Amino acid sequence: MVSNSLPESEKLLNLLLTDSQKEIIERALHEIKENPESYNIDFFWELDASIGGIGGYCMQFNPTRNPFPTGIGRSLFRPLQYAASDIEIGKDVYFHARHAVQDAGLHLEMASGFVLYRADNRIGKFILQFKKLTLGQSINELTKRKLLQQHLIEPLKLFVELYNKSKHEVNQDEERERLFSPADALIGYISARILGKELFKPYYPEILKSIEEYLDRLNGLNLNL
């Protein structure tokens, strides 16, 4: 078990990550514990890059440097830049862990909404309509309509629980300083990246084409999809 992680995070870790990926998470958590104000987890971002597709690893951690000023790229991938910033900026992931989970969850909220509307061939209406649905509503609708691969349903529903906690719950456990820990931030982020890539898989070529004018703003983009 990863130290101090929430049950949902622990289940996501075991459902989605390989043994070698789990080792990187443990190594990053050890680094954060040993150097809480100056940690260096570049190897964690190498893990992020290895997943493929657009992630925080290829965007600047400074969120004021937005590679997607408008359009669908901003909607789908900007939350990952914010989540990466929550982990890295100021080296204060202890304080920003909840926000990292929220922003990672927002990425999945956008991704699931995109898949739902794209399945109806309503891509033109996506920007206007997808914000009406919560992550839970989108996942339920995708499941009901059999638009999700079976192996994605359980982890996505687990992430909904984690995401809702980040938005609505406060810490009631006197033995925990905060409800969300660095472990939840790192696991939540990587889980969102894995799940988001899987959701986008049938649509990645058209997504990339729609944002091709901005791709040169991404550093070290791995398109191993």
C-alpha positions as CSV (number, residue, x, y, z in Angstrom):
1,M,0.0,0.0,0.0
2,V,1.2,3.5,-0.9
3,S,1.7,5.5,2.3
4,N,-1.2,7.8,3.3
5,S,-3.1,7.4,0.1
6,L,-6.9,7.4,0.0
7,P,-8.6,4.0,-0.7
8,E,-9.7,5.2,-4.2
9,S,-6.1,6.2,-5.0
10,E,-4.8,2.8,-3.8
11,K,-7.4,0.9,-6.0
12,L,-6.5,3.0,-9.0
13,L,-2.9,2.4,-8.5
14,N,-3.4,-1.4,-8.5
15,L,-5.9,-1.4,-11.4
16,L,-4.0,0.8,-13.8
17,L,-0.2,0.9,-13.1
18,T,2.4,-1.7,-13.8
19,D,4.9,-2.7,-11.1
20,S,7.6,-0.5,-12.7
21,Q,5.2,2.5,-12.7
22,K,4.3,1.8,-9.1
23,E,8.0,1.8,-8.2
24,I,8.4,5.3,-9.8
25,I,5.5,6.6,-7.8
26,E,7.1,5.2,-4.6
27,R,10.4,6.8,-5.5
28,A,8.8,10.1,-6.2
29,L,7.0,10.0,-2.8
30,H,10.2,9.2,-1.1
31,E,11.9,12.2,-2.8
32,I,9.1,14.5,-1.7
33,K,9.2,13.3,1.8
34,E,13.0,13.7,2.0
35,N,13.1,17.1,0.3
36,P,9.6,18.6,0.9
37,E,10.6,22.1,-0.3
38,S,13.1,21.2,-3.0
39,Y,12.1,17.8,-4.4
40,N,13.3,16.8,-7.9
41,I,10.9,14.4,-9.6
42,D,12.0,14.7,-13.2
43,F,11.8,10.9,-13.4
44,F,8.0,11.1,-12.6
45,W,7.5,13.4,-15.7
46,E,9.5,10.8,-17.7
47,L,6.8,8.3,-16.7
48,D,4.2,10.8,-17.8
49,A,5.9,11.1,-21.2
50,S,6.1,7.4,-21.6
51,I,2.3,7.1,-21.5
52,G,2.2,9.0,-24.8
53,G,0.0,11.8,-25.9
54,I,-0.3,15.3,-24.5
55,G,0.4,15.6,-20.8
56,G,1.9,18.0,-18.2
57,Y,5.4,16.8,-19.1
58,C,5.4,18.6,-22.4
59,M,3.8,21.8,-21.2
60,Q,5.5,24.4,-19.0
61,F,4.8,24.1,-15.3
62,N,4.1,27.8,-15.2
63,P,0.4,27.9,-16.0
64,T,0.7,31.5,-17.3
65,R,2.5,30.1,-20.3
66,N,-0.5,28.5,-22.0
67,P,0.2,26.6,-25.1
68,F,-3.5,26.5,-26.1
69,P,-4.9,30.0,-26.0
70,T,-8.2,28.9,-27.5
71,G,-10.2,26.0,-28.9
72,I,-10.5,22.3,-28.1
73,G,-6.8,22.0,-27.0
74,R,-7.4,24.4,-24.2
75,S,-10.5,22.6,-23.1
76,L,-9.0,19.1,-23.2
77,F,-5.4,19.6,-22.1
78,R,-5.2,22.8,-20.1
79,P,-6.4,21.0,-16.9
80,L,-3.3,18.7,-17.2
81,Q,-1.0,21.8,-17.2
82,Y,-2.7,23.0,-14.1
83,A,-2.4,19.6,-12.4
84,A,1.3,19.5,-13.2
85,S,1.7,23.0,-11.9
86,D,-0.1,22.0,-8.7
87,I,2.6,19.3,-8.2
88,E,5.6,21.4,-9.2
89,I,5.2,25.1,-8.8
90,G,6.5,26.2,-5.4
91,K,7.4,22.6,-4.5
92,D,4.3,22.5,-2.3
93,V,2.4,19.4,-3.3
94,Y,1.4,18.8,0.3
95,F,-0.7,21.9,0.2
96,H,-1.9,21.5,-3.5
97,A,-2.6,17.8,-3.6
98,R,-6.4,18.3,-3.5
99,H,-6.1,20.8,-6.4
100,A,-4.0,18.4,-8.4
101,V,-6.7,15.8,-8.1
102,Q,-9.4,18.3,-9.1
103,D,-7.5,19.4,-12.1
104,A,-6.7,15.9,-13.2
105,G,-10.4,15.1,-12.8
106,L,-11.3,18.1,-14.9
107,H,-9.2,16.7,-17.7
108,L,-11.3,13.4,-17.5
109,E,-14.5,15.4,-17.3
110,M,-13.5,17.2,-20.5
111,A,-12.3,14.0,-22.1
112,S,-15.5,12.0,-21.3
113,G,-17.7,14.8,-22.5
114,F,-15.7,15.0,-25.7
115,V,-16.1,11.2,-26.4
116,L,-19.8,11.4,-25.6
117,Y,-20.5,14.2,-28.0
118,R,-18.1,12.9,-30.6
119,A,-20.0,9.6,-30.6
120,D,-23.1,11.5,-31.7
121,N,-21.0,13.3,-34.4
122,R,-21.7,16.6,-32.7
123,I,-18.1,17.8,-32.5
124,G,-19.1,21.3,-33.5
125,K,-21.4,21.6,-30.5
126,F,-18.8,20.1,-28.1
127,I,-17.4,23.4,-26.8
128,L,-20.8,24.8,-26.1
129,Q,-22.4,21.8,-24.5
130,F,-19.9,19.5,-22.8
131,K,-19.6,21.7,-19.7
132,K,-23.2,20.9,-18.8
133,L,-22.2,17.3,-17.8
134,T,-20.3,16.3,-14.7
135,L,-17.7,13.5,-14.9
136,G,-20.1,11.1,-13.2
137,Q,-22.9,11.9,-15.6
138,S,-20.7,11.5,-18.6
139,I,-19.3,8.2,-17.4
140,N,-22.8,6.9,-16.6
141,E,-24.0,7.8,-20.0
142,L,-21.0,6.3,-21.8
143,T,-21.5,3.1,-19.8
144,K,-25.2,2.9,-20.5
145,R,-24.6,3.4,-24.2
146,K,-21.8,0.8,-24.2
147,L,-19.3,3.4,-25.5
148,L,-16.6,2.4,-23.0
149,Q,-14.3,-0.6,-23.1
150,Q,-15.1,-2.9,-20.2
151,H,-11.7,-2.5,-18.6
152,L,-12.1,1.3,-18.3
153,I,-15.4,1.3,-16.5
154,E,-14.2,0.4,-13.0
155,P,-11.2,2.7,-12.8
156,L,-13.3,5.6,-14.3
157,K,-16.0,5.1,-11.7
158,L,-13.3,5.0,-9.0
159,F,-11.9,8.3,-10.3
160,V,-15.3,9.8,-10.1
161,E,-15.4,9.0,-6.4
162,L,-11.9,10.5,-5.9
163,Y,-12.8,13.6,-7.9
164,N,-16.0,14.2,-6.0
165,K,-14.1,13.9,-2.7
166,S,-11.7,16.6,-4.0
167,K,-14.6,18.9,-4.7
168,H,-16.9,18.3,-1.8
169,E,-15.3,16.6,1.2
170,V,-13.3,18.0,4.1
171,N,-10.9,16.1,6.3
172,Q,-12.7,14.5,9.2
173,D,-9.8,12.2,10.2
174,E,-7.9,13.6,13.2
175,E,-5.0,11.3,12.3
176,R,-4.6,12.9,8.8
177,E,-3.3,16.5,8.6
178,R,-5.0,16.8,5.2
179,L,-7.5,14.7,3.4
180,F,-5.4,14.6,0.2
181,S,-1.7,13.6,0.3
182,P,1.1,13.8,-2.3
183,A,0.4,10.1,-3.0
184,D,-3.2,11.0,-4.1
185,A,-1.8,13.9,-6.3
186,L,0.7,11.7,-8.1
187,I,-1.6,8.6,-8.5
188,G,-4.6,10.8,-9.5
189,Y,-2.5,12.6,-12.1
190,I,-1.0,9.5,-13.7
191,S,-4.4,7.7,-13.5
192,A,-6.1,10.6,-15.3
193,R,-3.4,10.5,-18.0
194,I,-3.7,6.8,-18.6
195,L,-7.5,6.9,-18.7
196,G,-7.6,10.1,-20.8
197,K,-5.3,8.6,-23.4
198,E,-7.5,5.5,-23.6
199,L,-10.7,7.7,-24.0
200,F,-9.0,9.7,-26.8
201,K,-7.5,6.8,-28.6
202,P,-10.0,6.6,-31.5
203,Y,-10.0,10.4,-31.9
204,Y,-6.4,11.4,-31.3
205,P,-5.5,12.0,-35.0
206,E,-8.4,14.4,-35.4
207,I,-7.6,16.1,-32.1
208,L,-4.0,16.6,-33.2
209,K,-5.1,17.9,-36.5
210,S,-7.4,20.5,-34.9
211,I,-4.5,21.8,-32.7
212,E,-1.6,21.4,-35.1
213,E,-0.8,25.1,-35.2
214,Y,0.0,24.9,-31.4
215,L,2.0,21.6,-31.4
216,D,5.4,23.4,-31.7
217,R,4.7,25.0,-28.3
218,L,4.9,21.6,-26.7
219,N,8.3,20.3,-25.5
220,G,9.3,16.7,-26.1
221,L,5.9,15.6,-27.2
222,N,5.7,11.8,-27.3
223,L,3.1,10.7,-29.9
224,N,3.5,7.0,-29.2
225,L,-0.2,6.4,-29.2
